Amino acid sequence: MGREREGRSHQEREKESKALRERERESETGSSGVEQKEKQNGNSSLNDNGRGERNRNKLKNQATRIMAVVDRESEHGESMEQKMKW
């Protein structure tokens, strides 16, 4: 039983030291460890080539296609509202 107590206290000390290192890292860099990991992986929201930029481009392309369809339909004089009444 004595060993279990030592093991738990060791784990607790390990968690505390890990949290302390994380806080020190944040104070040095001004950003959280998660942001640091994202930067290393290239998934940071600050990275223009990251997922955010791709999603934005995808949405822009979708909007462009939708507007092209709307423009085409408006040229023929039949609006979406008239089609919906059918």
C-alpha positions in Angstrom: 0.0 0.0 0.0 2.9 2.4 0.7 4.0 2.0 -2.9 0.5 3.0 -4.3 0.6 6.2 -2.2 4.0 7.0 -3.5 2.9 6.2 -7.1 -0.1 8.5 -6.8 1.9 11.3 -5.3 4.5 10.8 -8.0 1.8 11.1 -10.7 0.4 14.2 -9.0 3.9 15.8 -8.9 4.3 14.9 -12.6 1.0 16.6 -13.5 2.0 19.7 -11.5 5.4 19.9 -13.1 3.8 19.4 -16.6 1.3 22.2 -15.9 4.1 24.4 -14.6 6.2 23.8 -17.8 3.1 24.6 -19.9 2.6 27.9 -18.1 6.2 28.8 -18.5 6.0 28.0 -22.2 2.9 30.2 -22.6 4.6 33.1 -20.8 7.7 32.9 -23.0 5.8 32.7 -26.3 2.6 34.4 -25.4 0.5 31.5 -26.8 -0.9 28.3 -25.5 0.7 24.9 -26.1 -2.1 23.9 -28.3 -1.3 26.8 -30.7 2.3 25.8 -30.6 1.4 22.2 -31.6 -0.9 23.5 -34.3 1.9 25.7 -35.7 4.3 22.7 -35.7 1.7 20.6 -37.5 0.8 23.4 -39.9 -2.9 23.4 -38.8 -2.8 26.8 -37.1 -5.6 29.3 -37.9 -2.8 31.8 -38.4 -1.4 29.7 -41.3 -2.9 30.8 -44.6 -2.5 27.4 -46.1 -4.3 25.7 -43.3 -7.8 24.3 -43.2 -9.4 27.7 -42.6 -8.1 29.0 -45.9 -9.2 25.9 -47.8 -12.7 26.1 -46.2 -13.0 29.8 -47.1 -12.0 29.0 -50.7 -14.5 26.1 -50.9 -17.3 28.4 -49.7 -16.3 31.1 -52.2 -16.4 28.6 -55.0 -19.8 27.3 -53.9 -21.2 30.8 -53.8 -19.9 31.6 -57.2 -21.5 28.5 -58.7 -24.8 29.3 -57.0 -24.8 32.9 -58.2 -24.0 31.7 -61.8 -27.1 29.5 -61.7 -29.3 32.3 -60.3 -28.0 34.7 -63.0 -28.7 32.1 -65.7 -32.3 31.6 -64.4 -32.9 35.4 -64.1 -31.9 35.8 -67.8 -34.7 33.5 -68.8 -37.2 35.5 -66.8 -38.3 32.7 -64.5 -37.4 33.3 -60.9 -36.8 30.8 -58.1 -40.0 32.0 -56.5 -42.1 31.2 -59.6 -40.5 27.7 -59.7 -41.3 27.1 -56.1 -45.0 27.8 -56.7 -45.1 24.8 -59.0 
